[in-house]
Amino acid sequence: MVDILNTFVAIILSVVALTPIFLLVILLNRSKVRTGTDPAVIQKLEDMDATIASDTNTALEQVSAKLGDFEARIADLEDARVNIKGFKK
């Protein structure tokens, strides 16, 4: 029984010790492979990023303006609120 337990512990320890080594070797081998990225693709992606950023900024400005109008309307409604005093008994 002790031999079986020792065998299981040895297997677990070998897996725990060897797995990071195998993963590191695989990672190092993949990092050596260089894929050439076309500069035109990079430029197109940067242009898309700039377009998205400008569209987002425009949308945020519109939302901010609408929120300002909404706050102004709420303030006007609060100012126009009238307390009715004729129904007290």
Backbone as a printed PyTorch tensor [residue, N CA C, xyz], in Angstrom:
tensor([[[  0.8140,  -1.1860,   0.0000],
         [  0.0000,   0.0000,   0.0000],
         [  0.8600,   1.2530,   0.0000]],

        [[  1.9400,   1.1840,   0.7650],
         [  2.8500,   2.3230,   0.8250],
         [  3.5450,   2.5130,  -0.5160]],

        [[  3.8640,   1.4150,  -1.1800],
         [  4.5080,   1.5110,  -2.4960],
         [  3.5820,   2.1620,  -3.5190]],

        [[  2.3130,   1.8310,  -3.4490],
         [  1.3540,   2.4350,  -4.3830],
         [  1.2330,   3.9320,  -4.1150]],

        [[  1.1520,   4.3000,  -2.8390],
         [  1.0650,   5.7140,  -2.4780],
         [  2.3200,   6.4610,  -2.9150]],

        [[  3.4840,   5.8660,  -2.7060],
         [  4.7370,   6.4880,  -3.1380],
         [  4.7720,   6.6500,  -4.6570]],

        [[  4.2400,   5.6710,  -5.3710],
         [  4.2090,   5.7470,  -6.8350],
         [  3.3250,   6.9020,  -7.2900]],

        [[  2.1420,   7.0350,  -6.6870],
         [  1.2480,   8.1390,  -7.0410],
         [  1.8740,   9.4910,  -6.7430]],

        [[  2.5310,   9.6080,  -5.6060],
         [  3.1900,  10.8720,  -5.2430],
         [  4.3110,  11.1740,  -6.2340]],

        [[  5.0620,  10.1540,  -6.6230],
         [  6.1450,  10.3530,  -7.5870],
         [  5.5900,  10.7950,  -8.9400]],

        [[  4.4940,  10.2120,  -9.3630],
         [  3.8800,  10.6070, -10.6440],
         [  3.4000,  12.0520, -10.5710]],

        [[  2.7300,  12.4110,  -9.5050],
         [  2.2310,  13.7810,  -9.3510],
         [  3.3850,  14.7760,  -9.3110]],

        [[  4.4340,  14.4680,  -8.5650],
         [  5.5830,  15.3700,  -8.4890],
         [  6.2840,  15.5010,  -9.8370]],

        [[  6.3910,  14.3970, -10.5740],
         [  7.0460,  14.4830, -11.8840],
         [  6.2120,  15.3220, -12.8470]],

        [[  4.8810,  15.1870, -12.7910],
         [  4.0170,  16.0000, -13.6490],
         [  4.1320,  17.4650, -13.2680]],

        [[  4.1110,  17.7480, -11.9710],
         [  4.2090,  19.1400, -11.5110],
         [  5.5670,  19.7310, -11.8610]],

        [[  6.6060,  18.9430, -11.8200],
         [  7.9450,  19.4570, -12.1130],
         [  8.1990,  19.5660, -13.6100]],

        [[  7.6980,  18.6230, -14.3990],
         [  8.0090,  18.6050, -15.8220],
         [  7.0890,  19.4900, -16.6670]],

        [[  5.8660,  19.7030, -16.2320],
         [  4.9320,  20.5010, -17.0210],
         [  5.4380,  21.9190, -17.2730]],

        [[  5.9160,  22.6500, -16.2620],
         [  6.4280,  23.9980, -16.5580],
         [  7.6250,  23.9930, -17.5160]],

        [[  8.4490,  22.9570, -17.4290],
         [  9.6010,  22.8830, -18.3290],
         [  9.1270,  22.6900, -19.7650]],

        [[  8.1800,  21.7750, -19.9850],
         [  7.6560,  21.5610, -21.3390],
         [  6.9720,  22.8170, -21.8680]],

        [[  6.1830,  23.4740, -21.0160],
         [  5.4990,  24.6880, -21.4520],
         [  6.4910,  25.7980, -21.7880]],

        [[  7.5650,  25.8960, -21.0180],
         [  8.5780,  26.9090, -21.2960],
         [  9.2900,  26.6290, -22.6090]],

        [[  9.5990,  25.3780, -22.8760],
         [ 10.2360,  25.0210, -24.1450],
         [  9.3150,  25.3370, -25.3180]],

        [[  8.0520,  25.0120, -25.1920],
         [  7.0930,  25.3100, -26.2610],
         [  6.9830,  26.8090, -26.4640]],

        [[  6.9060,  27.5660, -25.3790],
         [  6.8050,  29.0170, -25.4790],
         [  8.0360,  29.6270, -26.1290]],

        [[  9.2070,  29.1460, -25.7560],
         [ 10.4350,  29.6760, -26.3450],
         [ 10.5340,  29.3350, -27.8250]],

        [[ 10.0970,  28.1530, -28.2100],
         [ 10.1350,  27.7870, -29.6240],
         [  9.1560,  28.6050, -30.4460]],

        [[  8.0090,  28.9100, -29.8850],
         [  7.0280,  29.7130, -30.6280],
         [  7.4460,  31.1670, -30.7170]],

        [[  8.1720,  31.6580, -29.7250],
         [  8.5800,  33.0610, -29.7720],
         [  9.6680,  33.2920, -30.8140]],

        [[ 10.3630,  32.2300, -31.2280],
         [ 11.3940,  32.3760, -32.2590],
         [ 10.7880,  32.5170, -33.6470]],

        [[  9.5560,  32.0300, -33.8200],
         [  8.9040,  32.1120, -35.1240],
         [  8.3530,  33.5180, -35.2920]],

        [[  8.8310,  34.2010, -36.3010],
         [  8.3870,  35.5670, -36.5660],
         [  7.4410,  35.5580, -37.7560]],

        [[  6.2880,  36.1320, -37.5540],
         [  5.3730,  36.2750, -38.6720],
         [  5.4410,  37.7170, -39.1460]],

        [[  5.6050,  37.8960, -40.4270],
         [  5.7010,  39.2370, -40.9730],
         [  4.3270,  39.8700, -41.0830]],

        [[  4.1720,  41.0190, -40.4380],
         [  2.9140,  41.7400, -40.5080],
         [  3.0720,  42.8470, -41.5280]],

        [[  2.1000,  42.9240, -42.4070],
         [  2.1280,  43.9110, -43.4710],
         [  1.9190,  45.3070, -42.8720]],

        [[  2.7830,  46.2700, -43.1800],
         [  2.6100,  47.6300, -42.6570],
         [  1.2950,  48.2620, -43.0970]],

        [[  0.7770,  47.8630, -44.2440],
         [ -0.5140,  48.4110, -44.6940],
         [ -1.6340,  47.9750, -43.7580]],

        [[ -1.5480,  46.7430, -43.2690],
         [ -2.5690,  46.2530, -42.3390],
         [ -2.4840,  47.0280, -41.0300]],

        [[ -1.2820,  47.2640, -40.5590],
         [ -1.0950,  48.0230, -39.3230],
         [ -1.6400,  49.4370, -39.4870]],

        [[ -1.3450,  50.0770, -40.6300],
         [ -1.8440,  51.4260, -40.8800],
         [ -3.3730,  51.4390, -40.9420]],

        [[ -3.9540,  50.4280, -41.5630],
         [ -5.4170,  50.3450, -41.6550],
         [ -6.0330,  50.2010, -40.2610]],

        [[ -5.4210,  49.3800, -39.4120],
         [ -5.9130,  49.2140, -38.0460],
         [ -5.7980,  50.5050, -37.2410]],

        [[ -4.6920,  51.2230, -37.4270],
         [ -4.5280,  52.4980, -36.7260],
         [ -5.5600,  53.5160, -37.2040]],

        [[ -5.8490,  53.5190, -38.5030],
         [ -6.8840,  54.4170, -39.0260],
         [ -8.2500,  54.0680, -38.4500]],

        [[ -8.5280,  52.7700, -38.3540],
         [ -9.7960,  52.3390, -37.7650],
         [ -9.8850,  52.7540, -36.2960]],

        [[ -8.7710,  52.6320, -35.5710],
         [ -8.7440,  53.0630, -34.1710],
         [ -9.0280,  54.5500, -34.0590]],

        [[ -8.4130,  55.3390, -34.9410],
         [ -8.6420,  56.7810, -34.9050],
         [-10.0970,  57.1110, -35.2200]],

        [[-10.6780,  56.4020, -36.1740],
         [-12.0800,  56.6280, -36.5200],
         [-12.9890,  56.2670, -35.3560]],

        [[-12.7220,  55.1510, -34.7300],
         [-13.5330,  54.7270, -33.5830],
         [-13.4040,  55.7280, -32.4490]],

        [[-12.1920,  56.2070, -32.1960],
         [-11.9840,  57.1670, -31.1190],
         [-12.7220,  58.4740, -31.4030]],

        [[-12.6570,  58.9570, -32.6330],
         [-13.3340,  60.2250, -32.9410],
         [-14.8480,  60.0530, -32.8820]],

        [[-15.3730,  58.9150, -33.3670],
         [-16.8130,  58.6620, -33.2770],
         [-17.2700,  58.5600, -31.8200]],

        [[-16.4510,  57.9170, -30.9970],
         [-16.7910,  57.7890, -29.5850],
         [-16.7840,  59.1460, -28.9010]],

        [[-15.8010,  59.9700, -29.2000],
         [-15.7540,  61.3070, -28.6060],
         [-16.9520,  62.1420, -29.0300]],

        [[-17.3470,  62.0480, -30.2900],
         [-18.5150,  62.7850, -30.7640],
         [-19.7790,  62.3220, -30.0490]],

        [[-19.9280,  61.0190, -29.9200],
         [-21.1000,  60.4780, -29.2310],
         [-21.1200,  60.8950, -27.7660]],

        [[-19.9670,  60.8940, -27.1120],
         [-19.9050,  61.3110, -25.7080],
         [-20.2410,  62.7840, -25.5580]],

        [[-19.8270,  63.6220, -26.4990],
         [-20.1800,  65.0380, -26.4510],
         [-21.6870,  65.2190, -26.6060]],

        [[-22.3080,  64.4480, -27.4960],
         [-23.7560,  64.5390, -27.6740],
         [-24.4940,  64.0920, -26.4210]],

        [[-24.0270,  63.0130, -25.8170],
         [-24.6610,  62.5270, -24.5920],
         [-24.5020,  63.5600, -23.4850]],

        [[-23.3410,  64.1530, -23.3910],
         [-23.1030,  65.1680, -22.3670],
         [-24.0240,  66.3680, -22.5670]],

        [[-24.1970,  66.8010, -23.8150],
         [-25.0850,  67.9360, -24.0910],
         [-26.5290,  67.5800, -23.7390]],

        [[-26.9690,  66.3750, -24.0770],
         [-28.3360,  65.9630, -23.7550],
         [-28.5460,  65.8490, -22.2530]],

        [[-27.5370,  65.3720, -21.5390],
         [-27.6520,  65.3040, -20.0770],
         [-27.7270,  66.7010, -19.4750]],

        [[-26.9720,  67.6390, -20.0320],
         [-27.0450,  69.0190, -19.5600],
         [-28.4330,  69.6060, -19.7870]],

        [[-29.0190,  69.3500, -20.9570],
         [-30.3840,  69.8080, -21.2320],
         [-31.3780,  69.1520, -20.2780]],

        [[-31.1940,  67.8780, -20.0190],
         [-32.0780,  67.1620, -19.1160],
         [-32.0080,  67.7350, -17.7060]],

        [[-30.8040,  68.0240, -17.2320],
         [-30.6450,  68.6250, -15.9050],
         [-31.2870,  69.9970, -15.8470]],

        [[-31.1650,  70.7570, -16.9260],
         [-31.7890,  72.0830, -16.9600],
         [-33.3090,  71.9580, -16.9090]],

        [[-33.8710,  70.9970, -17.6460],
         [-35.3320,  70.8080, -17.6150],
         [-35.8030,  70.3740, -16.2300]],

        [[-35.0340,  69.5140, -15.5680],
         [-35.4090,  69.0850, -14.2140],
         [-35.3590,  70.2670, -13.2600]],

        [[-34.3370,  71.0950, -13.3880],
         [-34.2440,  72.2780, -12.5360],
         [-35.4200,  73.2140, -12.7830]],

        [[-35.8200,  73.3940, -14.0410],
         [-36.9720,  74.2350, -14.3600],
         [-38.2480,  73.6630, -13.7580]],

        [[-38.4130,  72.3420, -13.8260],
         [-39.5940,  71.7230, -13.2400],
         [-39.6190,  71.8650, -11.7180]],

        [[-38.4680,  71.7540, -11.1040],
         [-38.4170,  71.9290,  -9.6470],
         [-38.7280,  73.3620,  -9.2660]],

        [[-38.3040,  74.3180, -10.0710],
         [-38.6180,  75.7190,  -9.7960],
         [-40.1020,  76.0020, -10.0010]],

        [[-40.7090,  75.3070, -10.9590],
         [-42.1190,  75.5500, -11.2650],
         [-43.0510,  74.7960, -10.3220]],

        [[-42.5350,  73.9640,  -9.4660],
         [-43.3700,  73.1980,  -8.5460],
         [-44.0720,  74.1650,  -7.5890]],

        [[-45.3540,  73.9730,  -7.4300],
         [-46.1480,  74.8560,  -6.5990],
         [-46.7990,  74.0200,  -5.5060]],

        [[-46.7330,  74.5150,  -4.3100],
         [-47.4160,  73.8390,  -3.2010],
         [-48.8480,  74.3330,  -3.1380]],

        [[-49.7910,  73.4210,  -3.1240],
         [-51.2070,  73.7810,  -3.0560],
         [-51.5960,  73.8200,  -1.5850]],

        [[-52.2250,  74.9440,  -1.1590],
         [-52.5300,  75.1240,   0.2620],
         [-54.0150,  75.2180,   0.5220]],

        [[-54.8770,  74.8340,  -0.3460],
         [-56.3080,  75.0150,  -0.1120],
         [-57.0130,  73.7970,   0.4160]],

        [[-56.3490,  72.6710,   0.5390],
         [-57.0470,  71.4450,   0.8840],
         [-56.7460,  70.9600,   2.2970]],

        [[-56.1630,  71.7800,   3.1150],
         [-55.8740,  71.3950,   4.5030],
         [-57.1440,  71.5430,   5.3340]],

        [[-57.3770,  70.6290,   6.2080],
         [-58.5500,  70.7340,   7.0890],
         [-58.1210,  70.9750,   8.5010]]])
